[in-house]
Amino acid sequence: MTPDGERDAAVLMEDERIVAVKSASEVSAEISLDDLGEIALIPGLVDVHTHLNEPGRTEWEGFATGTRAAAAGGFTTIVDMPLNCLPETTDVRALELKREAARGQAMVDYALWGGAVDGNQQELEPLALEGVAGFKCFLIYPGCDGFTEIDRANLELAVPHIARTGLPLLVHAELAGPIDAAVARLNASDADWRKYATYLASRPDEAELEAIAMLLDLCRAHRFRLHIVHLSTAKALPMIRAARMEGLPMTVETCPHYLHCTAEEIPDGATLFKCAPPIRSAENREQLWRALMEGEIDLIATDHSPCPPGMKRLTATAPGEEAGRFDEAWGGIPSLSTALSVLWTECAVRGIPLTKLMEWVSNTPAKMAGLSAHVGAIAPGMHANLVAFDKEATFTLAPEHLHYRHAISPYMGETLRGVVRSTWLRGEKVYENREGRVTLADTPRGREYALSCSLPR
């Protein structure tokens, strides 16, 4: 799968990079070839929305387990989020601690996002100079006290600094007002929080719509690079379309769970499906797929957000607890090992070619994160990050297919299409799945992409 489309070819690798893509008949007989037969060779995937939670919450996940899952899922580059770790990556000292925690543990390559929080605007340019890929912020409480939400007044202080760096601002685009009002109404009516319909009603589309409208106003005024993470509501697409026609510098991502799951099919008490924003209706899902095909949504990211099983309230673990309450469960779906198969399952049903999926999960994410000089395509000069993907194979998801720390998944028991057979990181095989036997590299060799920005030193 090359930038020019699908072709029969041999990829030649040397010193960690691709040196040529040519017909197998043009390759010298002295060169050893690994013949994949009819299995597709695709570029290593790039995930721009990964929560590895280290340092500080390694019992949730960590660089060792999270990047192991990434390699098994075909991801050769991830960009780690600045929250759920301790300390949060909101200044240079915390960035150095995260780098120290990651050193020697990663199975794949990585970059790091910095955090924009209430009052840290003076830390943003130093973080950019130290190599973060951009900045993440929340417009609503993120679930962890140390990473504070940021309101419009503080955003007005932060975005001029971000604009100077030339780096993107990634925003969790939900406002608290519509959510607080919805929760108050539900509690007043004694709603059942074990019902998925209750949780869905508690995170109305209006929370996303009002947040995105505010962000577009700020982007219009300050011309910073705006990236909307995990878009869930298709009702935002008209304003996104208008903003693109206006020429605003914005990009948008959605996630596998919004493209695969539907609210109508989520059982009551099935808190493994809880995420924020929530999974919405089947019609909403189809509109997101159409938006991807039409270029209104730019890319797909996993939002891999793991936690210990107890935090999902799968069972009652203490007196007074009730299993399956969506208001008490952690909101996040772990998905690095499963994302490619989940997405290809949906693409196959819709007749979407693998080349198109590669744009959404490899090429475009690499561009958004400033990594496209090195990753995101099979082409000479690029890092030799490759995946052998058996797009015809099917499997039923079981715990042994999950390589992150806690083997839980909302997709457990589903039959999915597409199996990662091998993953190469900069020319060396780090994962192999042959006839059900899985092999992972003995020595983690992942390294950080520390990026440069437009600020003078």
Secondary structure, 3 states (H helix, E strand, C coil): CECCECCCCEEEEECCEEEEEECHHHCCCCCCCCCCCCCEEEECEEEEEECCCCCCCCCCCCHHHHHHHHHHCCEEEEEECCCCCCCCCCCHHHHHHHHHHHCCCCCCEEEECEECCCCCHHHHHHHHHCCCCCEEEECCCCCCCCCCCCCHHHHHHHHHHHHHHCCEEEEECCCHHHHHHHHHHHHHCCCCCCCHHHHHHHCCHHHHHHHHHHHHHHHHHHCCEEEECCCCCHHHHHHHHHHHHHCCCEEEEECHHHHHCCHHHCCCCCHHHCCCCCCCCHHHHHHHHHHHHCCCCCEECCCECCCCHHHHCCCCCCCCCCCCCCCCCCCCECCCCCHHHHHHHHHHHHCCCHHHHHHHHHHHHHHHCCCCCCCCCCCCCCECCEEEEEEEEEEECCHHHCCCCCCCCCCCCCEEEEEEEEEEECCEEEEEEECCEEEECCCCCCCECCCCCCCCC
